[in-house]
Amino acid sequence: MGIFSRMTDIINSNINSILDQAEDPQKMIRLIIQEMEDTLVEVRSSSARVLAERKAAERRRQQVADDIVAWEEKAKLAISKGREDLARAALQEKQIIQEELATVEAELAATDEHIQQLNDEIGQLQQKLTDARAKQKTLVMRSKTVESRIKVKRQMHREALDEAFAKFDQFERRMDTMESQLEAMDLGRDVTDLATEIDGLVEEEKVNEELARLKREMGGGEQPAENNSASA
């Protein structure tokens, strides 16, 4: 009866209420599942014994029924032979066996009722076990999600992470400074190149003037002749 009482307690238990009161829901539901699984094993073993006992009782019932028929046949035989005393004795044996048959049949009826109740309770317990396993799966998934979120939160609030981001900011400012210095080095370069180009034009003009002067000097003898002919 201890097994059946414990199984009924488990069947009637409210798993959600138990988990709400538990300090460690995952541990509690593991214990509940283990208890259910152990109970199922015990109850099924007990059911196997009950079924075996029923088969034995059924064989006994059939044997008693056969004996009743046999004693009635004996009573008939005694009557046919004129032995009423033997017939009475045979009928008395038949009555005794009929009482035994009634007892065996009552036991069988009780056993059948017991087996039916056992089947119903096992079915309910199996459903509870399925629900508990589903609850366990949900709790494990939720636990992993919460643990991951907590880990992320802790990482986000770590001083080392804040220091790392501060160093990133310093490095970005340093790069900004270096890029600004590089850009500053290029400032005015276009103006300088333009001035250099203009100076080159001036120098080229001077060279052209010098070249023209030399040509004039070298051709100086012909220049007066042209002037004289022009005068004439």
Buried (B, 14 or more C-beta within 10 A) or exposed (E): EEEBEBBEEBBEBEBEEBBEEBEEBBEBBBEBBEBBBEBBEBBEEBBEEBEEEBEEBBEBBEBBBEBBEBBBEBBEEBBEEEBEEBBEBBBEBBEEBBEBBEEBBEBBEEBEEBBEEBEEBBEBBEEBBEEBBEBBEEBEEEEEEEEEEEEEEEEEEEEEEEEEEEEEEEEEEEEEEEEEEEEEEEEEEEEEEEEEEEEEEEEEEEEEEEEEEEEEEEEEEEEEEEEEEEEE
